């Protein structure tokens, strides 16, 4: 989680450390992504049960039952992991289409670390007045900020290809992340049984 905070505070330096470390998918998954996701899920679930959440069509706070919060957080975890792995594969295909020699592990690192501000923004559910889409959007702005340096330092594309890769990585995060968030909110609302 410290690495996720450092990405927001000093993105160039932190991405440079990530690029030089050249960690594999298992390392990034087990020692960065899963602990971050679990901690954020626990915090968000606690906030939903104790403080409540803004209703979909009103500003009244509604406390979420424990079993419903557990289903929502489980859906968030499963959909988040699915989104990260699919996003990494999509980015890897895009990187290959730009004729860059970069492995899947680097694409995974870009997506996993790039999505971390969205995970961190889930702590904002401790401010019940924020809707889930507001916290997700705040996290997305952080991800866009963080990815700017990440694509350049980890993938090391030519200057002419770098901005295109940056835009594609943002598009992948928005489409997959937004879809995963929408499905998780449907689980929270009880529209999808999980």
GUFI-239349 format. One line per field, with one value per residue: residue in three letters; y, x, z of N, C-alpha, C, O in turn; chain. Coordinates in pm, whole numbers, plus 50000, padded with zeros to 5 digits. Layout:
BEGIN
res = c(ALA:...)
n.yy = c(Y:...)
n.xx = c(X:...)
n.zz = c(Z:...)
ca.yy = c(Y:...)
ca.xx = c(X:...)
ca.zz = c(Z:...)
c.yy = c(Y:...)
c.xx = c(X:...)
c.zz = c(Z:...)
o.yy = c(Y:...)
o.xx = c(X:...)
o.zz = c(Z:...)
chain = c(A:...)
This chain:
BEGIN
res = c(UNK:UNK:UNK:UNK:UNK:UNK:UNK:UNK:UNK:UNK:UNK:UNK:UNK:UNK:UNK:UNK:UNK:UNK:UNK:UNK:UNK:UNK:UNK:UNK:UNK:UNK:UNK:UNK:UNK:UNK:UNK:UNK:UNK:UNK:UNK:UNK:UNK:UNK:UNK:UNK:UNK:UNK:UNK:UNK:UNK:UNK:UNK:UNK:UNK:UNK:UNK:UNK:UNK:UNK:UNK:UNK:UNK:UNK:UNK:UNK:UNK:UNK:UNK:UNK:UNK:UNK:UNK:UNK:UNK:UNK:UNK:UNK:UNK:UNK:UNK:UNK:UNK:UNK:UNK:UNK:UNK:UNK:UNK:UNK:UNK:UNK:UNK:UNK:UNK:UNK:UNK:UNK:UNK:UNK:UNK:UNK:UNK:UNK:UNK:UNK:UNK:UNK:UNK:UNK:UNK:UNK:UNK:UNK:UNK:UNK:UNK:UNK:UNK:UNK:UNK:UNK:UNK:UNK:UNK:UNK:UNK:UNK:UNK:UNK:UNK:UNK:UNK:UNK:UNK:UNK:UNK:UNK:UNK:UNK:UNK:UNK:UNK:UNK:UNK:UNK:UNK:UNK:UNK:UNK:UNK:UNK:UNK:UNK:UNK:UNK:UNK:UNK:UNK:UNK:UNK:UNK:UNK:UNK:UNK:UNK:UNK:UNK:UNK:UNK:UNK:UNK:UNK:UNK:UNK:UNK:UNK:UNK:UNK:UNK:UNK:UNK:UNK:UNK:UNK:UNK:UNK:UNK:UNK:UNK:UNK:UNK:UNK:UNK:UNK:UNK:UNK:UNK:UNK:UNK)
n.yy = c(49881:50114:50163:50231:50474:50621:50631:50822:51047:51078:51007:50964:50887:50658:50490:50452:50299:50070:49990:49933:49723:49506:49307:49002:48873:48718:48814:49087:49046:48893:49030:49298:49373:49201:49231:49510:49526:49366:49506:49752:49660:49559:49798:49952:49787:49787:50058:50075:49913:50024:50308:50354:50419:50653:50668:50540:50701:50906:51137:51033:50845:50501:50221:49937:49595:49338:49090:49161:49358:49199:49032:49229:49326:49091:49056:49287:49222:48988:49079:49292:49162:49008:49217:49338:49134:49086:49345:49376:49183:49289:49535:49432:49317:49553:49681:49503:49544:49792:49732:49684:49539:49397:49224:49032:49067:49329:49475:49389:49501:49775:49802:49701:49861:50106:50108:50129:50385:50398:50188:50288:50510:50403:50419:50654:50603:50630:50879:50925:51080:51085:50937:50605:50625:50875:50844:50650:50795:50995:50835:50747:50979:51004:50770:50827:51033:50897:50699:50837:50868:50603:50445:50547:50498:50224:50071:50194:50322:50452:50807:50890:50688:50667:50841:50747:50486:50555:50677:50455:50284:50428:50422:50146:50113:50276:50159:49879:49897:50066:49908:49683:49807:49896:49648:49547:49735:49671:49426:49514:49659:49453:49359:49176:48850:48727)
n.xx = c(50082:50203:50357:50157:50068:50305:50321:50130:50238:50513:50541:50721:50969:50892:50783:51014:51165:51002:51025:51301:51323:51198:50998:50808:50483:50366:50493:50411:50136:50093:50233:50180:49930:49710:49724:49671:49416:49265:49290:49169:48913:48828:48825:48638:48410:48368:48307:48070:47895:47903:47879:47716:47577:47526:47202:47074:46887:46839:46951:46974:47133:47197:47230:47421:47346:47542:47584:47522:47715:47944:47904:47915:48180:48322:48248:48366:48638:48672:48589:48767:49019:48979:48946:49200:49374:49264:49284:49562:49633:49506:49645:49899:49865:49818:50064:50230:50126:50226:50478:50670:50911:50811:50727:50449:50452:50535:50323:50125:50221:50194:49910:49824:49961:49888:49613:49593:49540:49261:49178:49272:49108:48876:48881:48757:48495:48451:48361:48050:47885:47983:47915:47947:48031:48148:48373:48505:48555:48727:48944:49003:49100:49337:49461:49497:49679:49895:49957:50075:50354:50417:50376:50574:50815:50817:50742:50896:50863:50912:50922:50722:50537:50467:50266:50035:50023:49988:49732:49581:49614:49479:49222:49168:49166:48946:48726:48725:48753:48539:48323:48352:48312:48048:47912:47971:47837:47579:47556:47566:47328:47152:47063:47204:47276:47522)
n.zz = c(50000:50060:49835:49653:49758:49732:49456:49397:49520:49443:49148:48923:49032:49180:48981:48836:49015:49019:48753:48736:48918:48796:48854:48863:48756:48961:49195:49196:49211:49450:49655:49628:49490:49582:49875:49888:49767:49944:50189:50121:50060:50308:50458:50313:50329:50607:50643:50495:50643:50904:50875:50656:50327:50061:49927:49614:49480:49650:49903:50150:50405:50395:50586:50520:50522:50683:50543:50282:50235:50248:50024:49826:49854:49801:49535:49432:49471:49310:49055:49029:49019:48787:48604:48618:48521:48262:48158:48160:47971:47742:47722:47677:47422:47279:47316:47178:46922:46871:46812:47015:47228:47489:47780:47918:48193:48238:48129:48302:48539:48479:48460:48712:48907:48806:48847:49115:49249:49223:49381:49627:49652:49742:50012:50064:50115:50377:50404:50397:50236:49981:49674:49532:49269:49262:49428:49277:49043:49140:49206:48948:48825:48969:48877:48606:48628:48747:48558:48350:48387:48426:48191:48022:48166:48236:48007:47813:47547:47208:47158:46984:46999:47261:47371:47250:47357:47624:47613:47530:47749:47944:47836:47850:48130:48198:48056:48131:48412:48481:48396:48564:48809:48781:48764:49019:49178:49104:49229:49495:49505:49486:49245:49100:49179:49390)
ca.yy = c(50000:50227:50189:50299:50614:50684:50659:50949:51158:51091:50902:50934:50812:50528:50408:50416:50186:49954:49946:49874:49598:49403:49200:48921:48883:48659:48907:49203:49003:48845:49121:49435:49390:49135:49300:49639:49502:49315:49614:49847:49596:49558:49934:49993:49708:49839:50187:50053:49857:50114:50445:50355:50473:50736:50591:50562:50806:51006:51171:50969:50737:50371:50124:49815:49475:49275:48990:49232:49421:49092:48995:49340:49329:48973:49088:49385:49151:48899:49162:49368:49073:48979:49337:49359:49036:49115:49472:49352:49113:49386:49627:49357:49310:49687:49703:49425:49607:49906:49670:49699:49411:49406:49105:49044:49113:49476:49521:49363:49602:49903:49801:49681:49981:50218:50104:50141:50501:50368:50109:50377:50601:50335:50465:50771:50563:50677:51002:50864:51168:51055:50816:50514:50674:50990:50792:50584:50900:51056:50738:50746:51095:50965:50670:50896:51105:50800:50626:50920:50832:50458:50393:50588:50441:50078:50017:50264:50331:50571:50924:50899:50584:50674:50904:50653:50381:50617:50691:50321:50231:50499:50368:50013:50130:50332:50064:49759:49936:50115:49793:49604:49885:49892:49516:49537:49814:49594:49328:49588:49695:49331:49329:49057:48762:48684)
ca.xx = c(50000:50295:50395:50044:50073:50422:50290:50056:50320:50632:50519:50836:51068:50837:50778:51152:51199:50926:51084:51433:51309:51156:50930:50716:50340:50336:50538:50322:50004:50088:50290:50131:49791:49615:49714:49605:49274:49203:49282:49068:48782:48793:48791:48513:48302:48344:48240:47933:47814:47897:47839:47614:47611:47421:47108:47087:46799:46818:47074:46969:47230:47138:47328:47421:47360:47674:47593:47522:47847:48041:47886:47964:48326:48369:48233:48471:48766:48674:48584:48892:49125:48947:48974:49345:49434:49218:49345:49704:49642:49473:49758:50009:49837:49839:50210:50283:50086:50315:50607:50763:50943:50781:50655:50321:50476:50539:50185:50055:50266:50131:49769:49807:50004:49809:49478:49599:49468:49118:49162:49290:48993:48768:48884:48669:48361:48438:48283:47931:47817:48033:47861:48051:48085:48236:48502:48570:48603:48845:49052:49038:49187:49467:49519:49542:49801:50001:49993:50155:50494:50433:50390:50704:50929:50815:50741:51002:50836:50962:50843:50605:50441:50439:50138:49930:50016:49930:49588:49520:49610:49369:49097:49150:49125:48811:48625:48719:48731:48402:48232:48363:48249:47904:47863:47979:47727:47456:47554:47531:47186:47072:47015:47278:47304:47663)
ca.zz = c(50000:50061:49696:49591:49803:49671:49315:49391:49568:49358:49048:48837:49111:49216:48859:48801:49103:48972:48626:48761:48994:48700:48926:48785:48783:49094:49299:49198:49253:49589:49754:49612:49450:49673:50004:49869:49742:50067:50287:50076:50073:50450:50500:50250:50388:50742:50629:50448:50751:51020:50844:50553:50196:50004:49845:49470:49432:49754:49975:50281:50425:50418:50636:50441:50606:50676:50436:50154:50222:50218:49883:49744:49858:49728:49393:49400:49462:49193:48935:49022:48969:48647:48527:48612:48431:48126:48116:48131:47842:47637:47707:47616:47279:47224:47315:47065:46796:46854:46782:47127:47291:47631:47822:47987:48330:48238:48108:48428:48635:48443:48495:48857:48979:48755:48903:49261:49304:49230:49504:49742:49661:49813:50152:50074:50161:50515:50391:50337:50140:49847:49613:49485:49142:49290:49475:49163:48953:49203:49185:48806:48801:49022:48787:48484:48668:48775:48436:48259:48403:48424:48054:47969:48238:48240:47871:47740:47404:47139:47193:46897:47036:47404:47404:47207:47458:47743:47590:47527:47885:48011:47780:47908:48270:48205:48010:48215:48551:48494:48384:48688:48917:48756:48804:49166:49235:49083:49338:49617:49498:49486:49110:49058:49293:49391)
c.yy = c(50125:50265:50263:50446:50688:50715:50791:51068:51183:50985:50867:50849:50671:50436:50366:50298:50058:49899:49878:49741:49480:49281:49126:48940:48831:48753:49024:49166:48974:48947:49267:49437:49327:49200:49435:49621:49455:49425:49716:49789:49591:49696:49979:49917:49756:49971:50170:50004:49957:50251:50452:50416:50559:50649:50628:50682:50912:51033:51110:50856:50608:50278:49994:49696:49405:49175:49054:49301:49317:49048:49103:49341:49207:48995:49187:49316:49067:48981:49245:49284:49038:49097:49361:49263:49059:49244:49457:49281:49207:49484:49557:49345:49446:49717:49626:49486:49733:49861:49699:49562:49426:49286:49138:49101:49266:49535:49501:49468:49738:49907:49790:49806:50103:50224:50128:50269:50479:50282:50199:50470:50535:50368:50586:50732:50594:50815:50960:50952:51143:50929:50729:50562:50794:50941:50723:50688:50972:50964:50733:50863:51066:50863:50733:50971:51010:50731:50706:50884:50682:50401:50426:50514:50289:50020:50075:50268:50450:50687:50933:50797:50596:50732:50815:50539:50432:50629:50555:50261:50299:50443:50230:50024:50181:50228:49943:49794:49987:50003:49708:49677:49884:49758:49498:49618:49746:49484:49396:49622:49572:49293:49205:48977:48712:48597)
c.xx = c(50086:50335:50283:50040:50190:50399:50215:50143:50442:50626:50643:50939:51019:50827:50917:51199:51127:50988:51219:51424:51271:51095:50833:50572:50308:50377:50443:50182:49999:50137:50249:49979:49692:49610:49642:49454:49202:49186:49175:48928:48736:48750:48658:48394:48266:48267:48095:47842:47796:47839:47725:47665:47495:47332:47121:47006:46769:46950:47076:47071:47157:47248:47310:47433:47494:47685:47595:47656:47954:48028:47940:48116:48387:48358:48339:48606:48775:48676:48711:49007:49103:48982:49124:49409:49392:49278:49491:49721:49609:49588:49876:49989:49858:49989:50273:50246:50168:50458:50713:50788:50929:50697:50524:50341:50479:50400:50102:50093:50201:49986:49750:49845:49924:49669:49476:49535:49316:49089:49174:49171:48875:48769:48792:48526:48343:48373:48153:47859:47864:47966:47977:48112:48176:48372:48577:48628:48726:48966:49097:49129:49327:49536:49572:49672:49919:50049:50082:50303:50516:50455:50528:50820:50932:50822:50850:50978:50909:50869:50716:50498:50393:50303:50021:49913:49953:49778:49518:49513:49500:49235:49067:49103:48982:48706:48613:48689:48590:48300:48234:48294:48096:47844:47866:47868:47592:47443:47513:47382:47095:47018:47084:47308:47447:47687)
c.zz = c(50000:49919:49623:49632:49741:49523:49301:49428:49480:49248:48966:48912:49143:49095:48817:48887:49058:48844:48647:48834:48903:48769:48833:48827:48923:49207:49310:49246:49403:49692:49736:49595:49549:49812:49994:49851:49869:50172:50248:50088:50218:50498:50441:50308:50528:50734:50584:50560:50865:50988:50743:50424:50149:49916:49699:49423:49537:49824:50115:50289:50460:50467:50560:50536:50581:50561:50298:50130:50189:50073:49791:49739:49789:49578:49349:49381:49335:49064:48918:48969:48823:48558:48512:48513:48286:48073:48083:47998:47727:47613:47643:47465:47212:47213:47199:46932:46767:46827:46890:47187:47443:47669:47891:48128:48338:48218:48234:48532:48607:48490:48647:48935:48933:48811:49053:49317:49313:49352:49627:49761:49732:49962:50171:50110:50308:50519:50320:50235:49997:49795:49565:49354:49162:49337:49362:49068:49010:49186:49041:48770:48852:48933:48659:48512:48683:48647:48342:48267:48387:48286:48000:48036:48238:48099:47783:47589:47342:47173:47109:46935:47181:47437:47362:47306:47588:47728:47589:47668:47967:47965:47838:48052:48281:48168:48101:48361:48574:48485:48510:48803:48903:48798:48955:49232:49214:49188:49468:49620:49498:49350:49052:49183:49282:49511)
o.yy = c(50229:50383:50350:50533:50804:50814:50863:51177:51298:50885:50748:50749:50575:50318:50255:50207:49950:49778:49778:49654:49367:49167:49184:49013:48894:48770:49058:49246:49023:48950:49350:49497:49395:49223:49471:49692:49500:49436:49762:49860:49617:49710:50037:49976:49765:49993:50242:50047:49972:50304:50546:50458:50540:50567:50735:50756:50998:50961:51134:50783:50607:50258:49946:49696:49413:49175:49005:49303:49345:49029:49073:49356:49217:48959:49174:49347:49075:48954:49266:49329:49038:49081:49399:49304:49052:49252:49518:49312:49204:49513:49617:49360:49453:49770:49679:49482:49776:49944:49733:49478:49462:49251:49253:49175:49324:49634:49586:49518:49807:50004:49863:49852:50192:50331:50145:50263:50536:50301:50187:50505:50605:50348:50617:50820:50585:50863:50960:50901:51176:50826:50774:50543:50813:50990:50735:50670:51005:51010:50717:50847:51100:50870:50697:50972:51039:50708:50648:50870:50639:50317:50342:50471:50229:49927:50011:50222:50538:50668:50979:50818:50541:50678:50809:50499:50362:50595:50542:50194:50235:50420:50200:49954:50134:50210:49907:49728:49954:50003:49667:49614:49872:49754:49441:49574:49761:49452:49341:49616:49586:49203:49138:49030:48662:48550)
o.xx = c(50048:50347:50310:50011:50178:50452:50234:50125:50472:50697:50668:50988:51096:50860:50936:51265:51187:51001:51248:51509:51309:51137:50782:50542:50231:50302:50398:50117:49912:50087:50279:49907:49600:49500:49564:49375:49091:49082:49099:48834:48620:48651:48575:48289:48149:48172:48007:47728:47685:47758:47646:47780:47381:47382:47173:47050:46684:47048:47170:47092:47066:47348:47199:47521:47550:47784:47663:47706:48044:48129:48004:48175:48491:48448:48395:48680:48873:48757:48757:49084:49198:49040:49170:49490:49475:49319:49540:49811:49677:49623:49947:50084:49910:50034:50361:50326:50178:50549:50827:50698:51023:50604:50492:50255:50431:50363:50020:50007:50158:49943:49669:49768:49895:49610:49370:49478:49250:48987:49095:49137:48784:48669:48755:48443:48231:48335:48148:47780:47793:47961:48092:48231:48271:48475:48699:48739:48818:49076:49216:49223:49426:49658:49679:49763:50029:50169:50156:50369:50621:50543:50592:50913:51040:50899:50892:51062:50960:50753:50612:50380:50289:50231:49920:49800:49876:49704:49407:49415:49435:49145:48952:49010:48906:48608:48503:48607:48527:48201:48128:48227:48024:47739:47773:47811:47501:47332:47433:47319:46973:46935:47029:47360:47489:47799)
o.zz = c(49947:49886:49540:49549:49702:49472:49203:49375:49447:49254:48942:48858:49135:49104:48767:48836:49060:48828:48582:48815:48931:48747:48736:48921:48996:49304:49420:49314:49474:49804:49822:49675:49594:49862:50082:49913:49898:50236:50334:50123:50248:50569:50511:50332:50562:50810:50630:50572:50917:51065:50746:50414:50190:49840:49664:49335:49517:49805:50191:50192:50543:50398:50539:50622:50472:50489:50208:50018:50110:50005:49690:49632:49725:49502:49240:49288:49261:48975:48806:48885:48744:48451:48405:48429:48196:47957:47987:47921:47624:47499:47562:47389:47101:47112:47131:46838:46652:46820:46860:47195:47513:47597:47920:48177:48435:48282:48270:48605:48699:48552:48704:49020:49013:48822:49113:49426:49400:49420:49720:49874:49777:50030:50284:50133:50360:50625:50198:50155:49902:49863:49558:49329:49086:49290:49352:49017:48935:49155:49014:48692:48786:48914:48611:48429:48637:48630:48263:48164:48339:48267:47937:47967:48238:48074:47687:47511:47412:47211:47158:46905:47217:47521:47432:47336:47653:47820:47643:47701:48049:48046:47870:48093:48366:48240:48144:48425:48675:48559:48559:48885:49002:48861:49013:49332:49295:49231:49544:49725:49508:49340:48965:49282:49178:49531)
chain = c(A:A:A:A:A:A:A:A:A:A:A:A:A:A:A:A:A:A:A:A:A:A:A:A:A:A:A:A:A:A:A:A:A:A:A:A:A:A:A:A:A:A:A:A:A:A:A:A:A:A:A:A:A:A:A:A:A:A:A:A:A:A:A:A:A:A:A:A:A:A:A:A:A:A:A:A:A:A:A:A:A:A:A:A:A:A:A:A:A:A:A:A:A:A:A:A:A:A:A:A:A:A:A:A:A:A:A:A:A:A:A:A:A:A:A:A:A:A:A:A:A:A:A:A:A:A:A:A:A:A:A:A:A:A:A:A:A:A:A:A:A:A:A:A:A:A:A:A:A:A:A:A:A:A:A:A:A:A:A:A:A:A:A:A:A:A:A:A:A:A:A:A:A:A:A:A:A:A:A:A:A:A:A:A:A:A:A:A:A:A:A:A:A:A)
